[in-house]
Amino acid sequence: MNILFFGPNGSGKGTQGSILKDKYNTPHIESGAIFRENIGKGTELGAKAKAFIDKGDLVPDEITIPMILDRLQQDDCKNGWLLDGFPRNKTQAIKLDESLKASGMALDIVVEILLDRETAKNRIMGRRLCAKDPNHPNNIYIDAIKPTDDNKCRVCGGELSARGDDQDESAISKRHGIYYDADTGTLAAAYYFRDLAAASSDIKYIELDGTPGVKEVTAELVSKL
Ligand code: AMP
C-alpha cells in the first residue's frame, strides 16, 4: 500500500500516520524527521537544512526533492510506503507524480486531514518529542496522548522535549501560511493529487475531519480506507 498523507502541522498527521504504518507494516517516511535526524547527527544535509527549519521556511526543493525521491527507491519501500510531510508545494507534487510514474510505482491512497488554523497552532505548541522514538505521540493539550504525570513519554517512558520550531509563533504562522496556500503551497499539492484521484479509480482520496480526538479520527480513517 502506497499512501500520501496531508494535514496542517498540528493536525495529528504524524499520529495517524504511525497508526497506518503499523496497520500496513510500511516504512513511515517523514521528511521533517529525516531532517531532524540529520541535524542531530551533524551531517552536511542537516547543516544545510537547519537554518530554513528554524525560521519555519521550507528547505529548498533542490535538497528536499532528491532526498525523498531517493528514499522511495530504497528496498524497504518495495512493498509499500507512507509518505508524510512531502510534497509540501506544487513543484514537489509534480516531481513526485513524475517519479512514481517513471518508476512504475502506484499511488493507492491519499489522506487529507482538515483542521482550522487556530486549533492546529495550539496543538503544535503542546507537542512533545520522545528522545527514544519520534513516532511516539505525546501532547500536553490532548488528553488521549498526554505524557505521564512526571512528564515522560506515555509509550516508553523516554525523555520528552519540545521542538524549538514548535514554540515559535512566527515560525508556526509561516509554516501554516505555506500549508494553507492552495495556489502553490501544500494544499495545492494535495489538490493536485485530489484531481488525479478524481480522474482515476486506482487512487482513493480520503478527507478526514481532524477536530475530534485521536481515537475518533483513527476510527473515521480506518472506516474510510
Ligand atoms: P515537519 O516535521 O513536517 O513539521 O517539518 C519540519 C520542517 O522541516 C519544516 O518546517 C520544513 O522546514 C522542513 N520540511 C519538512 N518537509 C519538507 C518538505 N517536503 N519540503 C521542504 N521542507 C520540508
Residues whose N, C-alpha, C, O or C-beta is under 5 A from the ligand:
A	BS01	AMP	N9 S31 G32 A33 F35 F52 I53 G56 D57 L58 V59 T64 G85 F86 P87 R88
